[in-house]
């Protein structure tokens, strides 16, 4: 009596529902490769870039973000010069 052939099925992993960091809409990940996306669409990515540019040009924010890449002279020692 021949044995019935088994078909091998790959178990599918449940994809968690992600929420867009821009608009808050739920979305599913289109690819399992690479880092987890933060935004649901190219429009949201563009919107966040615009917001970051506007926020960084505001008076209180430009000073804080502009000094992030510069070394502080507060902690320099006499040997450093």
N, C-alpha and C positions, 0 to 999 in steps of 0.2 A: 504494500500500500504506500503510494508516494506521499511524502509530507507536503503540505501546502507551503508555497514559498512566502517568505515574510518580506515585506517591503520595509526598508529602513527609513524611518522618518527622523529628521533632526528636530529636537524639541525647540519650540519657539519661545524665546524669552519675552516676558511681558515688558513692553516699553512704558516707562513711567511717563505720566503727563507732565510736561514742563510748562512753566508760566513765563511769559515774556517780561523781561525787566523794564521794558518801555511802556507797554500798554496793559500788561497784566493778563492778556488773553491766553488760554491754555493752547498748547500745540504739542505735536509729537515730533520726535527727532526723526529726520529723514534718512540719516546714515548713522551707523554704529561706529564709524571711524572718526578719529580726532576728538577734540575737546567738546564738551557739551555746549550747545549754542545758548546764548543768553536772550536772543531776540527771535521773534517769530517770522520776520520778513526783512527784506532789504530796506524797506521804508522805515522800519523801526531802527535799524542800524544807522541809517542816515540821520534820523531824528535825534538819536543819542549823540552822534558826532556834532551836530549843530548845537545841541544843548551844552555840550562840554565846551565848545568854542565860545559860546555866549557867556557861560558861567565864568570861564577863565579870564574873560576880558573885563569882568566887573571889578570895581576898585578893591574890595576886600579880599577877593579870591586870587587876583593876579600876584599879589605879594607872596601869599603862602605857596602857590604852585610854582612861582618863578624861582624860589630859593631851594626847591627840592633837589635840583641837580648840582647845586653849588656846595662846595665844602665850607663848613662853618669855621671861622677863625677863632671861635670861642675856646676850642679845645686844643689849639696848637701849642706846642711846647717850644722851648728855646732851641732844642735840638732839631726841630723840623725845618728851620730856615737854613 
